[in-house]
Amino acid sequence: MPKTNPTILVTGGAGFIGSNFVPFFCRVHSEYQVLCLDKLTYAGNLDNLKECTDMPNYSFVQGDICDQALVEHLFAQHDIKGIIHFAAESHVDNSISGPRAFVETNIVGTFNLLQAAYQHWMEAPNKVRAGYESCRFHHISTDEVYGSLGAEGFFSETTPYAPNSPYSASKASSDFLVRAYHHTYGLNTTTSNCSNNYGPKQHCEKLIPKTIERCLKEEPIPIYGQGQNVRDWLYVGDHCNAIDLIFHKGKSGETYNVGGHNELDNLTLVKKVCAILDEKKPRANGAKYEDLITFVTDRAGHDFRYAIAPDKVTSELGWHPAETFSTGIIKTIDWYLP
């Protein structure tokens, strides 16, 4: 019988980061069959994966990671040899108004995947099945699990968890489940906690695409509070490269923080986007896009600042971002322009 390439399951592959990762991963790793699983909620879009249609090592299944029977069926049918787990509810505002979906997807869904991986790859705690020694579960998480920073300092892999929203609490829970499956059962896991991603294919509910959309429609651009909340921005392509490195070269049981070293407060960020659009697509009336900025009531429990120190992924795995914010934001805006 001819040897078949191992199948890697990528969950949430039709979402923002996943749909940037899947085409990249299929191109650079022809030695894998890549099975993309996505529920196709409002945040998932198959059009974002159209470049994969003719790739011989790509296939897609519509389904929910909360469906335990489906997850177990996929492991059995495809003999899954690795997982890269993006699937998550991720919008903080939605977690405030409807937290149950975050508990179900981010916690229960992650548990289903971990349990299926354990049952398929291992005979008993700390006893791997023959032929499954290199199987790995990589979990993508967020810097929001660490809570909020003041004006100085950075999150590191040893920063205590202090989640402040239902979203970040659900992601913290999923991180701890991944940790528990490694320490209790010996499952080969890695976790990455990233800062705010930006780039092509992001849903318009997020700040940068929402700003671009509102500018092009000449509609008010909402900013929470006075726009002083600070985020560290990471270009999605750089994040994809980091995930690939961690999945293949990271140490089992370890966490790696991935950040862009691009700190901006929300008001400054929005003004930068507006200024670029002033040059690329000026308003017909000659006015500036930043005139559309409108301050709205602040989000409940709004964390002041996030910033990541990516020293570990840089020193141990050799990762460096290829994009600065200045280059990445141009690529992002160009993708959204008609």
C-alpha positions, 0 to 999 in steps of 0.5 A, a space after each residue: 500500500 502506498 504511504 499517504 501524507 499525514 492529515 493536519 486538522 485546522 479548525 476555524 480555517 475560514 475565519 480571519 487568521 485561519 483563512 490567511 494561514 490555510 493557503 500559506 500552510 498548504 503551499 509550504 507544506 505539500 507533505 501534509 493533507 490539510 483538512 479545514 473544519 469550520 462551522 461557517 458562522 457569521 465570522 467564517 467565509 468560504 470566499 476567503 479560502 477560494 485560493 485553496 480550491 485547486 490545491 491537491 492537499 486541501 479539503 474542507 468540512 463544514 462542522 462544529 467543534 462542539 459536535 463531539 461525534 463529528 470530531 471523533 468521526 473526522 479523527 477516525 476517517 482521516 487518521 488526524 496526525 496534528 491539530 492547529 486550533 483557531 476555531 473560537 468566538 473572539 469578539 469581546 462585545 459579543 461575549 458581553 451581550 451573549 457569553 454562552 456561545 463563548 463558553 460552548 465553543 471556546 471551552 467545550 469545543 476545545 475539550 472535544 478536540 483534546 479528548 479526541 486527540 488523546 484517544 486517537 494518539 495515546 493508549 493511556 496517560 503518557 503512553 503514545 501509540 506506535 506511529 503517533 509519536 510526532 502528533 501535536 496539538 497547537 492551540 492559538 490563544 490571545 494576550 487578553 488572558 493576561 488582563 490589562 497593563 498600565 502605561 509600562 511593561 509587557 506580557 510574558 509567558 510567565 505573566 499571571 492570568 487575569 482575564 477581564 471579559 467573558 471572551 478572555 475568561 473562556 480563552 483562559 479556560 481553554 488554555 488551561 485545558 490544553 495545559 492539563 492534557 499535557 501535564 496529566 496525559 502527556 499529550 504533545 501540545 503547544 500554545 501561542 498567545 498573540 496580540 491584536 492581529 490585522 490584515 486582509 480578510 478580517 471581519 468588518 466588526 473589528 476596528 481596522 476593517 470597520 474604520 476602512 468600511 466607514 470611511 469608504 461609506 462616509 459614515 461615522 467612525 465609532 471610537 470607545 471612550 476617548 480612544 486612549 486604549 492601547 493595543 500591540 498590532 501584529 500583521 496576520 502573515 507574520 502571525 502565520 509564520 510564527 504558528 508554523 514555526 511553533 507547530 514544527 519546532 516548539 517545545 512540547 508543553 510550552 507557551 509562546 507569546 507572539 507580538 508585533 512591537 507596534 503599540 498604538 492607541 485606538 485614536 492614533 490608529 484610526 487617524 493613521 488609517 484615515 490619513 492613508 485613505 485621504 491619499 489613496 481615495 480622497 473624499 469627493 467633498 475634499 474633507 478629511 476622513 478623520 472628521 468622521 470620528 465619533 466618540 461613543 460610550 466606552 466598552 464595559 470592562 475595557 482593558 487599558 493596554 495590551 503589549 507582548 514581549 515576543 522574546 521567547 519565540 524570537 530567541 528559541 525559534 528564530 521568529 521575526 516579523 517581516 512587516 512593520 505597521 507602516 508596511 502592513 497597514 498599506 497591504 491591509 488597506 489595499 486589500 479592502 479597497 474596491 
